Amino acid sequence: MQINQSLLRAAQSKAAIARFLGDGAMWMQAHEQIKSAIGMPWHKRDSVPVCY
């Protein structure tokens, strides 16, 4: 499995900003981008833990 480090870093930054802003839609976009950057298969079910 090949991880695209630059895309991963950008998506993680987006997720951090979204969490700070409280923007759930932006966070979900970042989550999808993180999955794409790490090469997660599209058919896997989401198992995202809820972070508070």
Secondary structure, DSSP 4 states (H G I P E B T S, - for coil): ----HHHHHHHHHHHHHHHHHT-HHHHHHHHHHHHHHHT--TTSPP-PPP--
